[in-house]
Amino acid sequence: MEKVALESGLYFGDRDTEPRAALVAHFVFSPGSKPLDIFVVNVHLTTLTMEREGVPKIDRGATEARLAQLDIIFDGIVSRYNSWRRGGFRERGKLRQPKDWESFDRCEPVWILAGDFNSTPESLEYKAVRQVNFLDVVPAKGAGTKAPGAGKQATLTLDYIFAGPAFLALDPLIVEAGITGNSVCQDIRVSDHLPMIATIPVWARVEEVDRQGDPDSLR
């Protein structure tokens, strides 16, 4: 597990200066002949005092801060790892041979982003995540995921579980068919954020060559 800072600077004990970070956990599975890497990134993006209270200037500032944090997640975490992988897992810029316990022949890694994004489904932040081919794997959220206080009914959606990249590590059709039972636990209200449970169908993208020599993506 690794902690990646999303926000830095002095902390004055208030919401506006609260430190933010992404926790990245790496799991390795062996579904077949190739290892499958699954990264789970737990996030809690920034929110500002008086946000969503009729002050457009603050709303814009909060959106800009969260978009910058998403850039760190997608550029500094996902893109950085995937680029390193495509470059042959170089060490200090130099190619190397895998150790006896390593394999460079691996399935496309699956990335799961989960947590409090402090953004509504209509927001630029939500659209930014979807535009880089990450799927919302809890599409039906009922009344929402955020309540005005512990023990109360949710009235707003701010929390998500995203998985991707679609078309590369995940088949959107398989995922869409397999996430219909995913849900927000509306009856568990020990926090003002309600828990979500998601099953994510993961496929191992295997490339084979048919008789004509064309690559064919399977399962």
N, C-alpha and C positions, 0 to 999 in steps of 0.2 A: 504494500500500500504506500502511496506517495501523496503528500499534501502539496497542492499547487495554489499559491496565493492569487486571488482575483482582485484584491483591493489592498493597498498599502498606505501608510501614513500614520499620523498621530491619532490615537483613539481617545475621545473625550467622554466615553461612557454613554453616548447617545446613538440613536439609530443612524444618523447621517454619517458618522465616522466609524461605524462598526466594521471590524475586519471581516472580509469574506474570503472563502477558500473552496477549492474543489478537492475532494478526496478520491483518489483513483486506485481502485483495487483491480488486480490482474489475476484472472483464473485461467488455467490451462486444462483443456479436456482432450480426450482421445476418442472421437466418435468413429474413427476409421483408420486409414493408413496415415493420415496427416493430423498433427495437433491442431486444435481449434482454440484460439485465444479469445477470451471474452473480458472486456474491460467494463467495469461498472464505475461511473463517475457520479458521486453524490454532490449535489450543488445546493447552494442557498444564495441566490442573487440579491443584490442591493434593493432596499426600499428606502424612501426618504420621508421625513416628517411632513405631514399634510398632503402626501401623495393621494390621488383619487379623492380629493376634497374640494375640487373646484378651482384649483390654482394651476392653470395650464403651464406656467413657467416651471413649476416643480415637477409636474408630470413629464415634461420634455426632458428635464435634467435627469430624472430617474431612468427614463427610457435610454438616454445616451449612455448612462453608466452601465446599465445591464447589457446593452449591445456591445460595449467595450469588453465586458466580462465574458460574453459569449465568444468574442473574437479570441480571447485567451484560451477558452476551452477548445474551439475548433481549430485554431491556428497553432497554438502552443502545446496542445495535448494530442488531439486526434491527428491533425495533419503532420505534426512533427514525428509521431510514431510511424504513421503509414508511409511517410517519405523515407524514413530510416529503413523500414522494411523493404520498400521497393528498391532502395539503393544497395541491398545485400547485407544489412545488419553490420554496417561498417563500424570499426573501432578507431576513434580519432581520425576519421576520414579515410582509413585504409581498409581494403578488403581483407577478410580473414577466413580461415577454414573453421567450420563448426567443431565444437568440442565433441567428445564421444557421447555425451548426454544431450546434445543439442540437435535440432533439425531446422534447416532453413527452408525446407519444403513444407509450408504450413497453409491451412485454410485462411481465407480472408477473415481478419479479426472482426468480431461483433462488438459494437459500442453501445452501452446502455447509459443514458443520462437520466438521473432521477432526483427529484427533490422539489424545493420551493423556488420557482422561477420568478415569483412576484410579478407575474405577467398574465393578462387575460388571454383567452383564445383569439380575441380580435386584435391583439397587440402586434407591433412590429417585431418584438422579440420572438413571439410564437411563430410568426411567418419566417423569420430568419432561420429558425431551427428546421422548419419544414422545407425551406428552399435548398438546404444542403442534404436533402434526401434522408432525413430522420423521421421515423413514423411515430405518431402518438398511439401507444399501444393500450391506452385506457380511453377509448373514444367516447364512451358513455359515462358521464360524470354526475348525472342526476342534478341535484340542486347545487352542486359545487364541491370544493375541497377545503374551503376556508370559512370558518364560522366567526362571528363577532366576539366569541369568547368560548372558553372550554365548557362543554356540556350543552352548547347551543347548536341549532340547525345551521348547516353550511348555506351560505348565500352567494359565494364568489368562487371562481375557479382560478387558482394560482399555482397549483402543484401538478406535476406531470411525470410520466415515465415515457421517454423517447428511446427508440432503438434504431440502429442503422449501421452503415449506410445501406439504404434500399437499393436493389438491383445488383449490388456487388456482394455484400455479406448476407443480406436478407432478401427473400423473394416476397414482394409486396402482396401478391395473391395468396401465398401460403400464410403470411402473417395476418392478413385481413380475415381469413377464414378461421384462424385459431385464437383470435383475441376477443371474440364475442362475449365470453364469460368474464372478462376482466372488469373490475369494478372498484368504486370508492366505497369504503366501509362506513356507511352513513350512521350505523348504530354504535360505533366506537367513538366516544367524544371526550376522551381524557385530555385532549389537546384542542386548541383552536384550529389545528390542521388535521384533517381526517386521513387515516392511512389508506393506501391503495394496494391492491393485490393484482399482479399481472403474470400471466403465463405467456412467454414469448417463443413461438416456434422458430427454431434455429435450423437452418439447412447448411450442409457442408457442400460448398461449391467445388465440384470436381471437374477438371478439364481433361477430356479424353480426345483422341483423334479417331475419326471414323475412317471408312475405307477411302474416302476422297481426300483425307488429310485436313478436314475442317474441324476446328475445336467445337466441342459440344458440351454445354454446361448441364450437369446432372444434379439431382436431388437437392 
